[in-house]
Amino acid sequence: MIFRNIKKELRHSQENLLEAQRVAHVGNWEYDFNTNEVTWSEEVFQVFGLTPTPEQLNFDQVEKLIHPEDRDFWQTSVYEIVAI
């Protein structure tokens, strides 16, 4: 019974997060250092004008999607986060 309640609350929380991301037009992503794979939320695909796909992107593919004028800032920001 407790497990069902926790599972239900988690599902509700995930739904709220997806709705908040949709409304704010922001998303989240994760990077796996071991595999070099990047996982995007559906909203990040929307931000980039792409159709969500189950295939994983790698870091180099994502980097190519960043506007050339923003790429240096993006790289610096990512590397600073990684160094924390």
MMTF fields as JSON, N, C-alpha, C and O atoms, coordinates in Angstrom:
{
  "mmtfVersion": "1.0.0",
  "mmtfProducer": "UNKNOWN",
  "numBonds": 335,
  "numAtoms": 336,
  "numGroups": 84,
  "numChains": 1,
  "numModels": 1,
  "chainsPerModel": [1],
  "groupsPerChain": [84],
  "chainIdList": ["A"],
  "bondAtomList": [4, 2, 8, 6, 12, 10, 16, 14, 20, 18, 24, 22, 28, 26, 32, 30, 36, 34, 40, 38, 44, 42, 48, 46, 52, 50, 56, 54, 60, 58, 64, 62, 68, 66, 72, 70, 76, 74, 80, 78, 84, 82, 88, 86, 92, 90, 96, 94, 100, 98, 104, 102, 108, 106, 112, 110, 116, 114, 120, 118, 124, 122, 128, 126, 132, 130, 136, 134, 140, 138, 144, 142, 148, 146, 152, 150, 156, 154, 160, 158, 164, 162, 168, 166, 172, 170, 176, 174, 180, 178, 184, 182, 188, 186, 192, 190, 196, 194, 200, 198, 204, 202, 208, 206, 212, 210, 216, 214, 220, 218, 224, 222, 228, 226, 232, 230, 236, 234, 240, 238, 244, 242, 248, 246, 252, 250, 256, 254, 260, 258, 264, 262, 268, 266, 272, 270, 276, 274, 280, 278, 284, 282, 288, 286, 292, 290, 296, 294, 300, 298, 304, 302, 308, 306, 312, 310, 316, 314, 320, 318, 324, 322, 328, 326, 332, 330],
  "bondOrderList": [1, 1, 1, 1, 1, 1, 1, 1, 1, 1, 1, 1, 1, 1, 1, 1, 1, 1, 1, 1, 1, 1, 1, 1, 1, 1, 1, 1, 1, 1, 1, 1, 1, 1, 1, 1, 1, 1, 1, 1, 1, 1, 1, 1, 1, 1, 1, 1, 1, 1, 1, 1, 1, 1, 1, 1, 1, 1, 1, 1, 1, 1, 1, 1, 1, 1, 1, 1, 1, 1, 1, 1, 1, 1, 1, 1, 1, 1, 1, 1, 1, 1, 1],
  "groupList": [{"groupName": "MET", "atomNameList": ["N", "CA", "C", "O"], "elementList": ["N", "C", "C", "O"], "formalChargeList": [0, 0, 0, 0], "bondAtomList": [1, 0, 2, 1, 3, 2], "bondOrderList": [1, 1, 2], "singleLetterCode": "M", "chemCompType": "L-PEPTIDE LINKING"}, {"groupName": "ILE", "atomNameList": ["N", "CA", "C", "O"], "elementList": ["N", "C", "C", "O"], "formalChargeList": [0, 0, 0, 0], "bondAtomList": [1, 0, 2, 1, 3, 2], "bondOrderList": [1, 1, 2], "singleLetterCode": "I", "chemCompType": "L-PEPTIDE LINKING"}, {"groupName": "PHE", "atomNameList": ["N", "CA", "C", "O"], "elementList": ["N", "C", "C", "O"], "formalChargeList": [0, 0, 0, 0], "bondAtomList": [1, 0, 2, 1, 3, 2], "bondOrderList": [1, 1, 2], "singleLetterCode": "F", "chemCompType": "L-PEPTIDE LINKING"}, {"groupName": "ARG", "atomNameList": ["N", "CA", "C", "O"], "elementList": ["N", "C", "C", "O"], "formalChargeList": [0, 0, 0, 0], "bondAtomList": [1, 0, 2, 1, 3, 2], "bondOrderList": [1, 1, 2], "singleLetterCode": "R", "chemCompType": "L-PEPTIDE LINKING"}, {"groupName": "ASN", "atomNameList": ["N", "CA", "C", "O"], "elementList": ["N", "C", "C", "O"], "formalChargeList": [0, 0, 0, 0], "bondAtomList": [1, 0, 2, 1, 3, 2], "bondOrderList": [1, 1, 2], "singleLetterCode": "N", "chemCompType": "L-PEPTIDE LINKING"}, {"groupName": "LYS", "atomNameList": ["N", "CA", "C", "O"], "elementList": ["N", "C", "C", "O"], "formalChargeList": [0, 0, 0, 0], "bondAtomList": [1, 0, 2, 1, 3, 2], "bondOrderList": [1, 1, 2], "singleLetterCode": "K", "chemCompType": "L-PEPTIDE LINKING"}, {"groupName": "GLU", "atomNameList": ["N", "CA", "C", "O"], "elementList": ["N", "C", "C", "O"], "formalChargeList": [0, 0, 0, 0], "bondAtomList": [1, 0, 2, 1, 3, 2], "bondOrderList": [1, 1, 2], "singleLetterCode": "E", "chemCompType": "L-PEPTIDE LINKING"}, {"groupName": "LEU", "atomNameList": ["N", "CA", "C", "O"], "elementList": ["N", "C", "C", "O"], "formalChargeList": [0, 0, 0, 0], "bondAtomList": [1, 0, 2, 1, 3, 2], "bondOrderList": [1, 1, 2], "singleLetterCode": "L", "chemCompType": "L-PEPTIDE LINKING"}, {"groupName": "HIS", "atomNameList": ["N", "CA", "C", "O"], "elementList": ["N", "C", "C", "O"], "formalChargeList": [0, 0, 0, 0], "bondAtomList": [1, 0, 2, 1, 3, 2], "bondOrderList": [1, 1, 2], "singleLetterCode": "H", "chemCompType": "L-PEPTIDE LINKING"}, {"groupName": "SER", "atomNameList": ["N", "CA", "C", "O"], "elementList": ["N", "C", "C", "O"], "formalChargeList": [0, 0, 0, 0], "bondAtomList": [1, 0, 2, 1, 3, 2], "bondOrderList": [1, 1, 2], "singleLetterCode": "S", "chemCompType": "L-PEPTIDE LINKING"}, {"groupName": "GLN", "atomNameList": ["N", "CA", "C", "O"], "elementList": ["N", "C", "C", "O"], "formalChargeList": [0, 0, 0, 0], "bondAtomList": [1, 0, 2, 1, 3, 2], "bondOrderList": [1, 1, 2], "singleLetterCode": "Q", "chemCompType": "L-PEPTIDE LINKING"}, {"groupName": "ALA", "atomNameList": ["N", "CA", "C", "O"], "elementList": ["N", "C", "C", "O"], "formalChargeList": [0, 0, 0, 0], "bondAtomList": [1, 0, 2, 1, 3, 2], "bondOrderList": [1, 1, 2], "singleLetterCode": "A", "chemCompType": "L-PEPTIDE LINKING"}, {"groupName": "VAL", "atomNameList": ["N", "CA", "C", "O"], "elementList": ["N", "C", "C", "O"], "formalChargeList": [0, 0, 0, 0], "bondAtomList": [1, 0, 2, 1, 3, 2], "bondOrderList": [1, 1, 2], "singleLetterCode": "V", "chemCompType": "L-PEPTIDE LINKING"}, {"groupName": "GLY", "atomNameList": ["N", "CA", "C", "O"], "elementList": ["N", "C", "C", "O"], "formalChargeList": [0, 0, 0, 0], "bondAtomList": [1, 0, 2, 1, 3, 2], "bondOrderList": [1, 1, 2], "singleLetterCode": "G", "chemCompType": "PEPTIDE LINKING"}, {"groupName": "TRP", "atomNameList": ["N", "CA", "C", "O"], "elementList": ["N", "C", "C", "O"], "formalChargeList": [0, 0, 0, 0], "bondAtomList": [1, 0, 2, 1, 3, 2], "bondOrderList": [1, 1, 2], "singleLetterCode": "W", "chemCompType": "L-PEPTIDE LINKING"}, {"groupName": "TYR", "atomNameList": ["N", "CA", "C", "O"], "elementList": ["N", "C", "C", "O"], "formalChargeList": [0, 0, 0, 0], "bondAtomList": [1, 0, 2, 1, 3, 2], "bondOrderList": [1, 1, 2], "singleLetterCode": "Y", "chemCompType": "L-PEPTIDE LINKING"}, {"groupName": "ASP", "atomNameList": ["N", "CA", "C", "O"], "elementList": ["N", "C", "C", "O"], "formalChargeList": [0, 0, 0, 0], "bondAtomList": [1, 0, 2, 1, 3, 2], "bondOrderList": [1, 1, 2], "singleLetterCode": "D", "chemCompType": "L-PEPTIDE LINKING"}, {"groupName": "THR", "atomNameList": ["N", "CA", "C", "O"], "elementList": ["N", "C", "C", "O"], "formalChargeList": [0, 0, 0, 0], "bondAtomList": [1, 0, 2, 1, 3, 2], "bondOrderList": [1, 1, 2], "singleLetterCode": "T", "chemCompType": "L-PEPTIDE LINKING"}, {"groupName": "PRO", "atomNameList": ["N", "CA", "C", "O"], "elementList": ["N", "C", "C", "O"], "formalChargeList": [0, 0, 0, 0], "bondAtomList": [1, 0, 2, 1, 3, 2], "bondOrderList": [1, 1, 2], "singleLetterCode": "P", "chemCompType": "L-PEPTIDE LINKING"}],
  "groupTypeList": [0, 1, 2, 3, 4, 1, 5, 5, 6, 7, 3, 8, 9, 10, 6, 4, 7, 7, 6, 11, 10, 3, 12, 11, 8, 12, 13, 4, 14, 6, 15, 16, 2, 4, 17, 4, 6, 12, 17, 14, 9, 6, 6, 12, 2, 10, 12, 2, 13, 7, 17, 18, 17, 18, 6, 10, 7, 4, 2, 16, 10, 12, 6, 5, 7, 1, 8, 18, 6, 16, 3, 16, 2, 14, 10, 17, 9, 12, 15, 6, 1, 12, 11, 1],
  "groupIdList": [1, 2, 3, 4, 5, 6, 7, 8, 9, 10, 11, 12, 13, 14, 15, 16, 17, 18, 19, 20, 21, 22, 23, 24, 25, 26, 27, 28, 29, 30, 31, 32, 33, 34, 35, 36, 37, 38, 39, 40, 41, 42, 43, 44, 45, 46, 47, 48, 49, 50, 51, 52, 53, 54, 55, 56, 57, 58, 59, 60, 61, 62, 63, 64, 65, 66, 67, 68, 69, 70, 71, 72, 73, 74, 75, 76, 77, 78, 79, 80, 81, 82, 83, 84],
  "secStructList": [7, 2, 2, 2, 2, 2, 2, 2, 2, 2, 2, 2, 2, 2, 2, 2, 2, 2, 2, 2, 2, 2, 2, 2, 6, 7, 7, 7, 3, 3, 3, 3, 6, 6, 6, 6, 3, 3, 3, 3, 7, 2, 2, 2, 2, 2, 2, 6, 6, 7, 7, 7, 7, 1, 1, 7, 3, 3, 2, 2, 2, 2, 2, 2, 2, 1, 7, 2, 2, 2, 2, 2, 2, 2, 2, 2, 2, 2, 2, 2, 2, 2, 2, 7],
  "xCoordList": [0.824, 0.0, 0.868, 0.617, 1.875, 2.762, 3.485, 3.642, 3.932, 4.636, 3.748, 4.218, 2.463, 1.53, 1.375, 1.349, 1.272, 1.13, 2.373, 2.269, 3.532, 4.782, 4.859, 5.233, 4.503, 4.524, 3.548, 3.871, 2.368, 1.362, 1.853, 1.686, 2.454, 2.991, 4.126, 4.225, 4.978, 6.075, 5.533, 6.008, 4.551, 3.946, 3.332, 3.483, 2.642, 2.027, 3.109, 2.952, 4.184, 5.285, 5.911, 6.223, 6.091, 6.658, 5.733, 6.2, 4.443, 3.479, 3.526, 3.458, 3.642, 3.747, 5.013, 4.982, 6.125, 7.376, 7.255, 7.674, 6.692, 6.525, 5.639, 5.928, 4.571, 3.676, 4.375, 4.224, 5.128, 5.862, 6.89, 7.055, 7.567, 8.546, 7.858, 8.363, 6.703, 5.972, 5.543, 5.715, 4.991, 4.502, 5.652, 5.53, 6.762, 7.906, 8.799, 9.687, 8.559, 9.369, 10.851, 11.746, 11.066, 12.415, 12.402, 11.339, 13.555, 13.633, 14.838, 15.53, 15.082, 16.267, 16.971, 16.381, 18.23, 19.012, 20.043, 20.401, 20.507, 21.515, 22.627, 22.389, 23.834, 24.989, 25.654, 25.948, 25.891, 26.556, 28.015, 28.322, 28.905, 30.33, 30.906, 31.823, 30.372, 30.912, 30.592, 31.411, 29.402, 28.979, 29.004, 28.853, 29.194, 29.159, 27.758, 27.615, 26.724, 25.356, 24.638, 24.845, 23.794, 22.99, 21.517, 21.053, 20.797, 19.367, 18.624, 18.901, 17.682, 16.906, 15.476, 14.923, 14.888, 13.447, 12.752, 13.365, 11.478, 10.727, 10.754, 10.801, 10.725, 10.679, 11.972, 11.937, 13.107, 14.368, 14.309, 14.769, 13.747, 13.558, 12.715, 13.027, 11.633, 10.757, 11.512, 11.349, 12.336, 13.11, 13.997, 14.162, 14.562, 15.441, 14.676, 15.281, 13.35, 12.53, 12.668, 12.493, 12.981, 13.178, 12.074, 11.453, 11.839, 10.879, 11.554, 12.648, 10.916, 11.509, 11.786, 10.983, 12.91, 13.325, 13.903, 14.543, 13.688, 14.239, 15.744, 16.388, 16.31, 17.744, 18.506, 18.099, 19.598, 20.431, 21.276, 21.738, 21.466, 22.385, 23.727, 23.786, 24.804, 26.082, 26.438, 25.819, 27.431, 27.806, 28.147, 27.766, 28.855, 29.249, 28.031, 27.995, 27.036, 25.82, 25.078, 24.588, 25.004, 24.328, 25.08, 24.471, 26.386, 27.203, 26.981, 26.983, 26.791, 26.568, 25.224, 25.034, 24.284, 22.971, 22.981, 22.053, 24.021, 24.141, 24.571, 25.475, 23.929, 24.265, 25.751, 26.261, 26.453, 27.893, 28.294, 29.329, 27.481, 27.813, 27.655, 28.234, 26.886, 26.647, 27.512, 27.55, 28.2, 28.905, 29.998, 30.119, 30.79, 31.854, 31.258, 31.745, 30.21, 29.545, 28.99, 29.134, 28.351, 27.768, 28.851, 28.697, 29.942, 31.031, 31.6, 31.813, 31.844, 32.38, 31.43, 31.859, 30.153, 29.149, 29.111, 29.074, 29.118, 29.075, 30.332, 30.248, 31.488, 32.748, 32.837, 33.399, 32.298, 32.285, 31.396, 31.736, 30.269, 29.365, 30.031, 29.927, 30.701, 31.36, 32.471, 32.712, 33.137, 34.245, 33.792, 34.599, 32.515, 32.01, 32.079, 31.702],
  "yCoordList": [-1.195, 0.0, 1.259, 2.184, 1.3, 2.469, 2.647, 3.767, 1.513, 1.586, 2.192, 2.996, 1.813, 2.374, 3.873, 4.613, 4.327, 5.763, 6.523, 7.592, 5.975, 6.629, 6.678, 7.697, 5.571, 5.509, 6.524, 7.187, 6.644, 7.599, 9.038, 9.867, 9.328, 10.671, 11.0, 12.13, 10.031, 10.248, 10.545, 11.465, 9.782, 10.007, 11.408, 12.107, 11.812, 13.133, 14.227, 15.224, 14.027, 14.992, 15.102, 16.2, 13.971, 13.98, 14.705, 15.456, 14.484, 15.169, 16.68, 17.457, 17.086, 18.518, 19.12, 20.234, 18.396, 18.887, 19.055, 20.077, 18.072, 18.164, 19.348, 20.056, 19.558, 20.682, 22.016, 22.95, 22.112, 23.346, 23.626, 24.771, 22.596, 22.787, 23.235, 24.103, 22.642, 23.01, 24.473, 25.21, 24.891, 26.256, 27.256, 28.294, 26.956, 27.873, 27.754, 28.579, 26.72, 26.445, 26.276, 26.84, 25.49, 25.099, 23.587, 22.971, 23.013, 21.57, 21.212, 22.082, 19.927, 19.47, 18.395, 17.747, 18.241, 17.226, 16.645, 17.254, 15.456, 14.772, 14.306, 13.951, 14.315, 13.854, 12.709, 12.829, 11.599, 10.439, 10.463, 10.235, 10.741, 10.839, 9.522, 9.516, 8.425, 7.116, 6.747, 6.133, 7.119, 6.738, 7.901, 7.694, 9.12, 10.341, 10.599, 11.318, 10.022, 10.188, 11.294, 11.504, 11.986, 13.066, 12.662, 12.232, 12.807, 12.515, 13.825, 14.571, 14.099, 15.332, 15.052, 13.986, 16.028, 15.972, 16.327, 16.886, 15.995, 16.293, 17.783, 18.167, 18.615, 20.056, 20.569, 21.523, 19.969, 20.401, 20.135, 20.955, 18.992, 18.732, 19.837, 20.322, 20.241, 21.297, 22.619, 23.328, 22.947, 24.19, 24.226, 25.274, 23.073, 22.994, 22.743, 22.648, 22.637, 22.418, 21.017, 20.806, 20.046, 18.669, 17.775, 18.085, 16.681, 15.689, 14.807, 14.296, 14.624, 13.752, 12.361, 11.815, 11.805, 10.491, 9.68, 10.24, 8.38, 7.555, 7.342, 6.936, 7.61, 7.435, 8.472, 9.629, 8.042, 8.946, 9.8, 9.326, 11.033, 11.909, 11.838, 11.54, 12.107, 12.21, 13.685, 14.547, 13.958, 15.336, 16.136, 17.301, 15.523, 16.227, 16.595, 17.672, 15.71, 16.013, 17.198, 18.072, 17.214, 18.317, 19.62, 20.652, 19.566, 20.767, 21.396, 22.62, 20.574, 21.084, 21.79, 22.589, 21.498, 22.148, 23.544, 24.326, 23.852, 25.17, 26.18, 25.91, 27.324, 28.365, 28.696, 28.833, 28.825, 29.087, 30.274, 30.229, 31.332, 32.497, 32.204, 32.904, 31.186, 30.828, 29.661, 29.358, 29.011, 27.777, 27.954, 27.121, 29.006, 29.228, 29.409, 28.826, 30.214, 30.422, 29.109, 28.799, 28.334, 27.055, 26.095, 25.467, 25.989, 25.094, 25.512, 24.67, 26.785, 27.282, 26.968, 26.524, 27.195, 26.925, 25.445, 25.097, 24.584, 23.135, 22.706, 21.955, 23.168, 22.752, 23.284, 22.615, 24.469, 25.001, 24.148, 23.885, 23.725, 22.873, 21.533, 21.015, 20.99, 19.693, 19.791, 18.835, 20.933, 21.102, 21.244, 21.132, 21.488, 21.699, 20.417, 20.39],
  "zCoordList": [0.0, 0.0, 0.0, -0.773, 0.852, 0.907, -0.42, -0.906, -1.014, -2.285, -3.368, -4.173, -3.396, -4.388, -4.212, -5.195, -2.975, -2.716, -3.167, -3.768, -2.879, -3.298, -4.816, -5.395, -5.456, -6.916, -7.517, -8.502, -6.93, -7.394, -7.219, -8.113, -6.076, -5.822, -6.78, -7.258, -7.061, -8.007, -9.4, -10.066, -9.84, -11.159, -11.23, -12.232, -10.163, -10.107, -10.171, -10.875, -9.442, -9.447, -10.839, -11.299, -11.498, -12.849, -13.828, -14.684, -13.702, -14.558, -14.333, -15.285, -13.08, -12.772, -13.363, -13.886, -13.286, -13.852, -15.363, -15.908, -16.038, -17.488, -17.872, -18.837, -17.125, -17.407, -17.158, -17.946, -16.083, -15.79, -16.89, -17.311, -17.347, -18.422, -19.705, -20.417, -19.997, -21.212, -21.155, -22.127, -20.03, -19.876, -19.942, -20.591, -19.281, -19.232, -20.465, -20.678, -21.279, -22.464, -22.084, -22.713, -21.049, -20.623, -20.437, -20.377, -20.35, -20.158, -19.331, -18.802, -19.226, -18.505, -19.33, -20.194, -19.03, -19.726, -18.771, -17.763, -19.116, -18.324, -19.248, -20.402, -18.727, -19.486, -18.737, -17.548, -19.432, -18.849, -19.292, -20.463, -18.352, -18.669, -19.181, -20.002, -18.698, -19.083, -20.521, -21.204, -20.983, -22.331, -23.32, -24.524, -22.82, -23.636, -24.194, -25.184, -23.573, -24.04, -23.283, -22.088, -24.019, -23.458, -23.559, -24.615, -22.455, -22.432, -22.234, -21.294, -23.122, -23.077, -22.625, -22.893, -21.935, -21.687, -23.004, -23.914, -23.085, -24.315, -24.644, -25.813, -23.613, -23.855, -24.472, -25.25, -24.15, -24.78, -26.278, -27.072, -26.671, -28.108, -28.728, -29.816, -28.033, -28.53, -28.671, -29.664, -27.679, -27.714, -28.959, -29.584, -29.31, -30.475, -31.775, -32.843, -31.687, -32.878, -33.433, -34.633, -32.57, -33.004, -32.465, -31.448, -33.14, -32.678, -31.631, -31.869, -30.475, -29.451, -30.012, -30.769, -29.641, -30.115, -28.966, -28.076, -28.972, -27.891, -28.01, -27.043, -29.181, -29.355, -28.542, -28.442, -27.974, -27.196, -28.138, -29.176, -27.772, -28.486, -27.786, -26.593, -28.508, -27.815, -27.681, -28.306, -26.866, -26.546, -27.804, -27.916, -28.743, -29.971, -30.819, -31.414, -30.879, -31.627, -31.024, -31.739, -29.703, -29.021, -29.269, -29.55, -29.164, -29.341, -30.723, -30.852, -31.739, -33.095, -33.232, -34.148, -32.321, -32.36, -31.745, -31.953, -30.997, -30.372, -31.435, -32.226, -31.449, -32.425, -32.304, -31.192, -33.431, -33.392, -32.507, -31.843, -32.495, -31.665, -30.171, -29.341, -29.827, -28.427, -27.953, -26.76, -28.88, -28.555, -27.506, -26.607, -27.598, -26.601, -25.205, -24.236, -25.109, -23.813, -23.282, -22.099, -24.164, -23.77, -23.269, -22.222, -24.025, -23.615, -22.266, -21.395, -22.091, -20.827, -19.684, -18.62, -19.898, -18.851, -18.489, -17.309, -19.478, -19.221, -18.479, -17.507, -18.919, -18.268, -16.848, -15.98, -16.586, -15.216, -14.316, -13.163, -14.847, -14.073, -13.77, -12.658, -14.748, -14.59, -13.532, -12.795, -13.461, -12.531, -11.079, -10.156, -10.885, -9.508, -8.724, -7.553]
}
